[in-house]
Amino acid sequence: MSQDTRLPPADAAETPASPPVVVKKYANRRLYNTESSSYVTLEDLAQMVRQGRHFVVYDAKSGEDITRSVLTQIIVEEESKGRHLLPTSFLRQIIGFYGDSMGAMVPRYLETVMGAFSRQQDQVRRAVEQTMGGFNPFGGLEEMSKQNMAMMERAMTLFAPFRGGQEPAEPGSDASRIAALQAEVDRLRRQLEAAQAGKKPD
């Protein structure tokens, strides 16, 4: 069975077109899809994500929403199969932000970057369909993926000077660092917009 590698729409998780599928997780760690009235696996849920199907997972006993932890398990499962999407350096940076005062800024930034990448992927797929003759459909997408990840990693390192436990180098340096960070984020945003428009960024 072929695997659909298409990313779900950038806003699929936030604005589902239909009510989410409810999945219950039991004490024996089995997952039950209440829509199909059948037990499912993490791979089944991963396929639903690829198809843009929105679902929520609840603990069958407590009723707690455990969707986030199940999605994390799916990522661990995919990585264990050798489908490495997350560079080691990026994972270290993410771990470093847990419990950090700047950690609250990370989720929204990652959502913005991944949303832009998802839209770019759709554009590349459309271009492939229109110009298939002699064109390598994976070259452009792979290069775009590398560029986006490099930009993301670079942006993540910009947060490092703000982490707790570090004394400012001089009075007012925090303000200048924040200004520098904002300028860099704006520059990265312009790069993404330029990439989407198919032109070379300034």
Secondary structure, DSSP 8 states (H G I E B T S, - for coil): ---------TTTTTS-SS--EEEEE-TTS-EEETTTTEEE-HHHHHHHHHTT--EEEEETTT--B-HHHHHHHHHHHHHHTT---S-HHHHHHHHHHTT-TTGGGHHHHHHHHHHHHHHHHHHHHHHHHHS-TT--TTHHHHHHHHHHHHHHHHHHHHTGGGSTT---SSTTHHHHHHHHHHHHHHHHHHHHHHHHHTS---
